[in-house]
């Protein structure tokens, strides 16, 4: 079993920055990717950014150049540095881990960007 604990969400003004963290605990063997999804109000959950065990990254077009995903070497903590935030980034952000063919989700952390 893998448990995910997220931190770093909150309220920020447009143009500001936030850093999200997600730490995994439990049986970490077999994790192949970690990342972040988000679910804006009234919309579906969408990929924000992910990073594989090999260090390859994927970003949603809407966040390229503004957000950066990174992880520690042990593949148990993933970060999302968010810069130049806009109200359109307001959402619940979920940590995601891909392990042994399964999706594991964090509880979500709210990010609200005021205009």
N, C-alpha and C positions, 0 to 999 in steps of 0.2 A: 504494500500500500504506500501511496505517496500523498502527503499533505502539503498544501500550498498556503503560504501566508503572505498577503500583499500589504503594502504600506505606501504612503506618499501621495495619496489623492487629496483633493481639497478644492478650495475656491481661489481663483486667480483672475486677474484682469487680462484683457486681450493684450497680446504682445509679451506676456509674461512666460515664465518657465516653471516646470514641475518635473520631479524625478520620481518615477515609480520603481518599487523594488518588490521582488517576489522570491521568497526562499522556500525551497523544497526540502522536505524531511521524510524519513522513512526509507523504503527500499528504492534507491536511486538507480540501481543497475538497469540498463536498457533504455534510459532516456536518450532520445535521438534529437529532440528539438525542444526549445522553450521559446515562449513569446507572449504576445499580447493581442487580445481581441477587444473590441468595444461595442457597446450597444447604445446608440443614441436614443432619446425618448421617442417611442412610437416606431422605431425601425428595427431591422434585424441585426443580429450580431455580425460583425465584420472583422476581418483580419486587419491588424494595425502593423505589426512587425513581428518577425520571428528570426531565430538564429539556431543553426544546427550545431551538433557536437563538433563538426568540422570547422565551424566559424562562418559558414555561409549565411547571408542575411537576405531577407525579403521584406519589402515595405509596400504598404498601400500607396498608390499614386498620390493620394491626398496629403500624405505626411512626408513624402520624400523631401529631403533637404531641411526638414524641421525637427524630425524625431530621429533618435539613434538608439538602437537596441544593442545591448552588450550582456556578457555573462562572465561569471568567474570561471577559473580554470577547472574547478571541480564539477562544473555543470550542476550546481545546486542553487545558484542565485542568478536571476535575470533582472536586468534593469531596463527602464525605458526613460531616456532623457527627452523631454518634450520642450521645445522652444518655439517662440513666436506663436503662441497659442491663440486660437480664434474661437468665437462662440460655437462654431461648427464642430469643434473638438469636444464639446460637452457630451458626456456619456458616462456610463458605467464601464470601467476598464477591467477586463478579466485576464488574469494570468493563465497561460495554457502550457501544458507539458504533453509532448507526445512520447509515449513509452510502450514498447512492445505491442504496437498496433492499436493502442487505446488513447483516448483523449482524457486528460485530467484537467479540471478547472479549479481556479481559486474562487473565493466567495464574491469577488468584485469589489472595486473601490471607485467611489464617485469622483469624477473630475468635472468641475463646473467653471466655465470661462465666461466672465461678464464683459459686456461691451462698454 
